[in-house]
């Protein structure tokens, strides 16, 4: 025999209304702050690719040597993703983010002064920058998972993924301007100052979780109907007090949600391939346009921004499509976009004659639409779905670890291929990565994670 629901009093209904208003306000506030914060990370990460021609000219280093510096960042970032991904679940994301932002900005300020000490010195600084940069994404995903339920993650992550496309655009435009007018060293100094200033946004005005502002945990708030038969006092009794420290589910739990999950491994290898082509283009597109398309360094930078610029639309579209057309399943849209990407990359290399910078801008834009749309799904919505809010940061770190191993190959190996076999070899390396990623995503076409205790 079921118990009749207890009708809430006017006071209790008013309290629920306050929670609705509180969640609406704080979700938008946290989202905007983290959107700006993580977009700013790219000011001090992709500026190096625009500086490559200037560094090559001054020091005479080869593409393979400059690619090795890019690889140093990517592989230290990969290691950092795995390490940070496990530890972010234990500490305050707000403080953690502030610390890694300040350290990354410091590394950028050191790039110019240490360059004269040699390749190893500048590579070491850039590797440290990669390790500190790795603390950004997993902390942001952890916080977003605390505020947003599965039903909203596809659309929200689509919009959120636009932040680092926007940051990429701003970074390349700013770096292109600074290098053309003041030299390559300024492409590290000015972004570092801006990045450090923006680091205070989340530190001062962000919050880690709803409980920090007196709101119920997300799984309770999202289950309004299940509490209809309870009084407000009974509901309050299930909510942790505001002062209570956030609990860590334990390393056994986070490892079980990541390393012991075979589907996370499939996503990780797919993302490994995504970042090969993503960073193949992000790192080398300005140099390719400069050498093959005969564009000046400023025009090369402005043309290359087509990729992250269109990527903003790709990220929003992919998140929306995964919710709208595939019932919150993330693999189908990723599979489709990566297949299209492979064919677009073939056309970009074989179909765009030298000097056609407008056509280059458009094709790079469509490449960015596909690769960055896929990227934000696999590293944004999937970790929150597969890891739950208790291990979203760990899942994001694990998947991104694989991605940046692939990105490291895109740095050194793409440069080595170009030095020894020409640009065609590098392009086919990226193209094959796109098709392999599409095939791996197809393996998870029908899979949708079941609802769990921690959403």
Helices and strands as residue ranges (DSSP letters): H 10-41, G 42-44, H 47-59, H 63-87, H 93-115, H 119-133, H 135-147, H 150-182, H 186-198, H 200-205, G 210-213, H 218-221, G 224-227, H 232-237, H 251-257, H 262-291, H 297-324, H 331-351, H 357-376, I 377-381, H 382-421, H 423-442
